[in-house]
Amino acid sequence: MDIKMLTVYFVIGGVIVSAATYFGSQSKSLLAAFIAFLPTISVVTLCSIYFANGTEAAVSYAKSMLILLPPWVLYVVAVIFLLPRIGLAGSLIVGIAAYLGIAFLIMRLT
């Protein structure tokens, strides 16, 4: 792994998080979500996997992203439902725990 590329990944991730946070704090939640969901990280990851291991590995990674989409949706729904009821920390803990539990179950079964 090229250490220069790790720096590029770090900067890309930081820019995305910063931009999403900025617009989210400006009550522009749809724009913040749009920025956060831009497929930049997955594009960089897919390219890295492709150049390291080829087409099969990249396709396998893309399929795995789809397989793990339901646990991620569960995480988001848990945060939406629980945030007004138990606050930020509690909703994130429950949402992440739900994600991890379902994701590990799916990974074990596949």
N, C-alpha and C positions, 0 to 999 in steps of 0.2 A: 504494500500500500504506500502510495506516494504521500509524504507528509505535507507537501504543498496543497494537494487536493483536500486533505483534512481541514486545512485553513480555509479553503474556498467554501467547503460545506458549512463550517462554523459561521463564516460571514453571511452566507445566504440565509441560514437559519436565523441568525440574529436580526437581519434586516426584515425578514418576514414577521418575526415576533414583535419587533419594534413598531412596524407599520400597523399591524393588526391592533396592537395595544393602543397606539396613538388614535387611530380612527374609532376604536371601540370606546375610548374615554371621551371622545368628542360627540357621543351619541349617534355615531354613524355605524351601527352594529352590522348592517347588511354589507357595507363596504369592508368592514373589518373581517367579517366572515369570508367574504369573497377573497380577500388577500390571504387569509389563513388557509383557504382551501385551494389556492393555486397549486397546481401539481408540480411546483418547482422542486421540492425535496424528492418526490417520487421520480421525477425526470432525471435528476442527478444520480439517484440511487440506481435506477434502471440502466442508465448509461454506464455507470461504474461496474455493475454486475455484467452487463453485456460485453464491455471491453476486457473484463477479467476472465469471464467464463463462457461467453457466447450466447447464442439465441436461446437455447434450452433453459439455461439458468435464469435469463431475464424473463422469459415467459412463465416459468415456475414462480418467480417472485411476484409477477403481476397477478397470477391466479391466487396466490396466497393472500395478497391484499384483499381480493374479493371475498375469500373465505373468512377473513377476519373482520369484514365490514359489519356483520350483525352485532358482535360484541361492542364495537365502537358506537354503533347507533344506540345500543342499550345504555352505554356510559352517558351519552348526551341526554337521552330521555331521563335517566336518573337525576342528572344535574338539574335539568329544567324543572322536574317535578319536586325535587327535594330542596333546592336552593332557597325558595321562599319559606320553607317549613323548618329546616334545621341549619341554615346558613351555609356559607361558602365551604368552610373546612369539612363539615360533615357530609355535604353533598358530594364533594370531590372524593372523599375517602370511600363513600359507598359506591359512587360511580366507577372509580378506578378498581375497587375490589370486584365489582360485578364484571367489568371488562376483563380483568385478569383471570377470574374464575372461569368465565365462559370461553375466553381465548385459550387458556391452558387445556380446558376440556376438549375443545375443537382440535387443538394440536395433538392431543393424546389419541383422539379417535381417528385421525387421518393418517 
